[in-house]
Amino acid sequence: MDAIVGIDARGCIVFLNNRAEELFGYSTAELLGRPAVVLIPVRYRRSLTERGQKNAADPWGSFRDAGIQFSGRRKNGTEFSAEIVPELLETQKGKVILLAVRDHIARRNLDDQLEQAKKMEALGQFTGGIAHDFNNLLHVILGHAELALRNSQSRRFPQKSIEEILVAAEAASSLAHQLLLYSRKDSPEPQVLNLNEIIREMESVLRHLLGNHITMEVLRDQDSASVKADPSQMKQVIINLAANARDAMPKGGRLVIETANVEIDGNSGASLSQLPPGAYVSLKVTDTGRGMDSHTRSDLFKPFFTTKARGTGLGLSNVYGVVKQCGGEIMVTSAPMKGTTFTVYLPRAAEPTRAVRDLKPASRAAISKGETIMVVEDTTPLRKLLCEFLKSCGYKVMEARDGVAALQKIKRYSGPINLLLTDVVMPTVSGPDVAMCLNQQDPNARVLFITGCTDDAIQQQAYLEETAIVLKKPFSLDVLAQTIRKVLQGHSPSQAGNSTN
């Protein structure tokens, strides 16, 4: 891709390759023997010529002295930005300097294409691993659903199976969230949380992930303080560290997950000297696996570095990025055949802990007072679930399969629609368009948006203003009921939990 131009001691062109002909627009016959300054914009020629004259013994040195940055001029007069890499050759006819000229735009396009190709390859490997984990979680969900159905037929309440389904579905949601974060289409949603609660939610999933050949032990500091982080990201940190430990123990072993409060000061040791003094919460993951040498440890957190035959090299780099984003640090101690310990330090949060997810039935405060809700959702199973739940809360429910059907029902319906519960992005007519139509007919109608789309897709909807109240999928039915109640009571978006539930 480089254009090569040879210049002799007189500053004249003695050689050029095919790429140089394409880049500058000249044929070889047109350039051979001509001064090389013809390839440079007129405004630069004088200074380069003067520099060459001052150094008569090395006139072509002016080109070399021009440095890496270079402006070229084509035969048609157009200019382009480039860089040059000079190389001196000693020939039988004297010294010749070869200039490798690289078009910035073409080079940048190539770099962008290469970067995109690398990212797509990595994303393909990454999603392959995610798909494997998804299959395991779906197996858990389907299996427990089958057990729940059998237990219900035998009149045994399937509470344990239902709890396992909820935990596995939560983990699947975290994996989906991680994919969005990797594609840079979704942003983290930090909140105050307790690592003990996160680990407690994940224990069953982690045991499935590790397998029967690995023993897991959890040591929780019951007085462990809270931290501020995205719960989905923290779950992925734990999953990645656990999966890394599992792969290091193919023949079995022991995994210990431990939390503790830590005070860091000037006496905490050199390894923690890069952390500001203060109060932290530590998350320690220790395995009895094959361990790592110093060379592997030094490259551990680099993107795409992996020691696994089918690894992506993204797991630990993602862990590192999440920890740094939270203002923390991650340390690793390991030696061959002596196991590995990852220790994550996160700053303690001063705010009170927010409940990760309340799986209790909707409280009485969230039950209907006879209002009418229109549900607009183009995913049929989800729409039917939402309608069934809202009816069980006592609401009058109108159902629309998409925006077009919703507009038709709004025009025909003579009574008040107290609240519109609608997906944001739908084919033909979007949720915001439905909301605008409803508000023109009834300015008192409230609107609650639900979406599984990325923030970029949401922002493309013109009507979706900053004050819009949005619930991100997946959300619990209790969160839905509580939010609907607050919206109907006229609370502000922040009071209703705008886009953070």
N, C-alpha and C positions, 0 to 999 in steps of 0.2 A: 504493500500500500504506500510505500515511500517513493517520492519522486527523487531521483538521483541526478545531480548536475555536477559535472567535472569542470574545474576552473584551473587554468594554468597560471604560471607566475606573472603573466601580463594582465591577468584578470579577465581573460577571454574564455568562452565556453568551448571545451574540447570533447565533451561527452554528455549525453543525457539518455535516460531510459524511456520506455514507452509510457510509464506513469507520468514522467515529467512532461511529455508531449500532451497528455490528456489534461494535466493540471494547469499548464500555462497556455495551452491552445496553439502552440507552435509545432511545426515539424522539425525533425533533426536538421534538415538542410537549411532551414531558416535561421537556426541559432548557432550552428557551428562557426567558430571564429569571431562571433560578435561579443562585445563586452557584456559581462554578466549583469551589469547594472540595468540592462534592459528588462530584467525580471523583477525590478524593484520599482515602486512608485516614484514618480519624478521628484516629489518633495524630499525624498531620502537620498537621492543619487549624489547630490553635491557633497553632503557630509561624508558619505562613504568614499567618494573619489578623493576628497581632501585627506582623509585618513590614509588611503592607499598611497598618495603622493608623499606623505610625510615618512612613510616607511617603504622606501623604494626597493629595499632588499626583500620585502615580504608584502607586496601590494594586495595579494588576495587575503592577507590577514585581516583586512577591514571587514570581510564577510564573517570570519571567525569571531572577531571582536564584537560583532553585532549581537552575540549572545543567542540564547534559545528563542526569544521572541522575534518574530519576523513578519513583515508585511510583504506579500507577493503581489505582482501585477500580471494579469493575463494579457494575451494579445489583443483582446477586445477592449482593454482598458479597465476592466473591473478588477477590484482588489479583494484579497482574502487574507485572513489571519492564519499564521502557521508558526511552526517551530522548526528550527534547523539543528541538525546534529552533524558537525564537521569531522572529517577524518582525513589526515594527511597521508599521501602516498608518495614514495620515492620511485620514480620510473627512470628508464634509460634516457628519456627526453627531459628530465628535470622533475621538479616537485609539482604535484597535482593535488588539489584539495577536492574531496568529494563532499558535497553538501546533500545530506538526506533531508528533504523538505516534507514535512507532515502537515497536511491540511487540518486545522483545528476542528472544523465542522465535521469533516468525514471521520476524523479520529474519534471525536466525541460521540458521533452516531454509532460507530463500531463498539466503543466502550459501553454505551447504553444497551446495545443489543446483546453484548456479552454478559453484562450484569443481569439483564432480564432473563437470558437463557440460564444463567447459573441459579437465579432465584426460582425460575420455573422448575428446574431440575430438583432443587432442594425442596420446593413446595410439594412436588410430586412424591418425593421420599417421605417428607414430613406427614403429608395427608395419608400416605400408606400406613404409617405407624399409628396415626390417629384412628384410621378405619379399623385397625386391629383392635385397639382399645374400645372403640365403639361397639364392635361385634361382641366383645366380652361383656360390656355393659348391657347390650340388648339381650344377650343370653340370660343375664341375671334378671332383667325386667320380665322377659317372656316366661322364664321358668317360675318365678314367684307369682306372676299373674295366673299361671296354670294351677299352681298350688292353692292360690286364693280362691279360684273358681271351684276346685275340688272341695276345699274346706267349707265354702259357702253351701255347697250342695249337701254336705253332711252336717250342716247347721253348726259348724264350728267357726267362730269369728276369726277371719284371717289377718289379725292385726300385725303379726310379725312379718308376713309376706308383704303386706302393704307398706310397712316401714322400710323394708329392703328395696322395694320398687321406688319409693320416694328418694332414698339415698342414691341409688344407681342412676336415676333420672337426673338428680342434681349434679352428679359427677359428669354425666353426658353433656349437660348444659355447660359445665366448666370447660370441657374439651372444645365445644363449639365456640365458646367465648375466646379460648386460646387461639383458635384458627383465625378469628376475626382480628385479634390483636397482632398476630404474625403478619397478616395481610395489610396491616396498618389502616384498616377500615373501621375500627372500633376503638374507643378510648377507655382506659381504665377508670373505674369508679371507686376511688378509695373511700373507706369508711372505717370507723373504729370497731375493732373486733378482737376476740380473744382466741389465741392460737389453740388453747385446750378445746374449745368448742369446735373449731375447724377440724382438728384431729379426731375428735369424738364422732363427728359426722362421717368421717372418711374411713374409720377403722374397718368396717366390713368390706368396703371396696378395696382397701389396701391389702387385706388378707387374700382376697380373690386375685389381686394383681401379683402378689408374691408367690402364691402357690403353696401346696401342702408341705413341700420340702424345706420351707424357710419358716422359722419361728419368729414371730413379731412380738415385741414387748414395748409398751408405752408407759413412760414415766412422766407424769404431769406434775408440775409444781402447782398445787392448788391455789397458791397466792399469786400465780403468774399474772402480770399486768397486761393491759391491752396495747395493741399496736394499731397504726393506721395504714391500711393496705386494701387493695381490691381483693375480695374474698375468692373470686375465681382464680386470680393470679396466684394467691397463696396456696390454694388447693393444687394448682398445677406445679408449683414449686415442690410441694411434698410428693406428688405423684412422680415427678421427674427424678427426684433424689431416691425415692423408693425403687423405681424401675432401674435406675443405675446400679443400686445395691443388689437388686435381684440378678441382674446380668453378671455381676461379679461373683455370684455364688451359685453356679450352675449345678453343683452337686449338693446344695443345701447349706444352711448356716443360720445365723441369728441376726435380726435387725432390731435395733433399739432406737426409738424416737423419744426425745426428751425435751422438755421445756423448763426454763428457769429464768428468774430475774437476775440481771447482772449489772453491777456498777463498774464503769470503766473510768480509770483515772491515769495519772502519769506512771503509776506503779503496776499497770496491767500487763506489761510486757511489750516487746518490740512488735510482735505480730498484730497487736491491737492499737499500735501508736497512731495509725492513720485515722482512727475513729475519734471524733470529738469527745471529750470527757462528758459523762452523763449517765442516765439510767436507760438500760436496754433490756429487751427480752431476747433470750437465745432459744434457737430451735436446733437441736443436735440430732443428726441422723448417722448412726454408726452401724457398720456391717462387719462380718467376719470373713469377708471375701478375699480374693487374691491380691488386693492392694495395687499400688502404682509406684513406679520409680519416679525420680526427680524430673526426668525429661517429660514424662506424661503429665505430671502435676503442673509443670510450667505452661503447658498448652491447653490445659483442661477447659478453660472458659472461652477459648477462641471459637468464633462461629465456624461451623463445618468441620471442626476437628473431632475425629471419632476413632476409637480403637475397635469398633464393632463392624462385622462384615456387612451388615445392613443398616448401620446407623446413619443418622443425618448430621450428627455433630451440632444439633441445635438445642438439645434438651438442657444441657448445663449452661450454654450461653444465654438461653432464655431465663434460667434461674438467676444467673448473674445480673442480667438486665433488670429483672423485677426487684431484686434486693437493692440494687443501686438506686432504682427509681424511688424506693421507699426511704432512702437516706441511710441504708444499712450497709453491712459488709458481710462477706462470706469467706470463711477460712476452711482449708482442707489439710488434714494430716493423714499420711498414708505411707506405707512401705510394702514392698513385695512380700506376699504371703502373710501379712500382718493386719489386713483389713484396712478400712477407710472410715474416717469421720469427717462429715461436713457440718460446720457450725455456722448458722445464720444469726447475725445480730441485727435486730430492728429496734429503732428508738421507741421508748414507751410513749403512749398517747395520754395526754392529759384529760381528753374528753371521755365521757362515760361510754361504755361499750354499747353498741347497737346490736340487737338480736339479729343473728344471721338469717334465720327463716323460722317463722312460727307456723308449725304444721297443725295447729289446733283448728277445730271448726270455727266458722265465722261467728263472732260474738253477737250478742243481741243488739249491740249498738249499731251493727252493720246491716241489720235486717230491714227490709223495705217498709215504707210507710204508704204503700199503695201507688207509687210512681210508675210511669211507663218508660221503658227503656227500649230503644231500637238497637239491635246488634247487627252490625255490618261486617262480615268476615268471609272472604272467598275460599278459605280452607274449611270444607264441610265438617270434618270431625271436630275441629276446634270450635266452630260456630255452634254446633249442637251441644257440646260440653258447656259452653258459656251460657247458652239459653236455658239448659236444664238446671244449671246451678242458680241462675238468677231467679228462675221460677220457684226453686226450692226456698229462696230467700223471701218470696212473697211479691216480687215485682211482676208487673204486666209486661210481657216481652213481645216485641215485634222483631221478626227475623228477616234479613235480606242477604242473599248469597253474594251480592256484589254492589258496586256503587250505582249501576243502572237500575237494578231492582229497588234499591233504597230510595232513589229519586222518585220512582213511580209510586211507591207506597207513601212517601211524604206528601205528594200532591193529592193523593186520594184520601188520606187520613184527615178527619175533621177535628179529632181531639188533640189535646196537648201531648207532645213528646218531651218528657222531662229531661231525658239524657240520651245522647247519641254515643254509643260505644262502637268505635269503628277502627278498622285497620287503616294504616296510613297509605301504603302503596298497594293499589289494586288496578287491574287492567281497565282501560276505557275511562272510568270515572274514579278519581282517587278519594280517599277519606276526607282530606281537606275540602274538596269540591262539594262533597255531600254535606259537610258541616256548614259551608257557606250558604248553600241552598236552604238548609233547615233554619239557620239564623235569620235569613231574609223573611221566611214565613213566620218564625216564632223567635224573636230576639231573646226571650227568656230561657230558651233551651240550652242546657249545659252539654259540653262535649268532652269526652275522654278518649284519647287516641291510644291504640295498642299497636306495637310493631315489633318485628323481628329483624328489621332492616338495619343496615349500618347508619352511622350518623351522616355520612356523605349523602346517602340516598334520601334520608329524611330532610336534609337541608335543601335539597332540590325542589321540595314541595313549597311553592310560593306562599300558600296560605298558612303554613305551619309556623306561627310566630313564636318568639321566645317565651311568651306567656302561656303557650299551649301546654296542657297537661298530658304527659306521655308515660305509659307503662311499657317497659321493655320486656319482651317475651324471652324466656318463660317466667311467669310470675305465679305465686301461689293464689289459690282462690280466696284465701282470707285477705291477702293484700288487695286483691281486686275489690272485694266487698267493702273493705275499709275505705279505699280510695273513692269508690262510687259514692259512699255515704258523705264523705267530706266535700266532694264536688257538688253534690246535690244541695248541700247545706251552704254552698257559696264560699267555701274556703279558698284562699289564694293557692296558686300552684305549689308554692313551697310547703304550705301546710298539707297539701294533698300528696306530697312526695313526688314532685315533678321529675320524671325521667330517671329516678334513682331506685325505684322499687323493682 
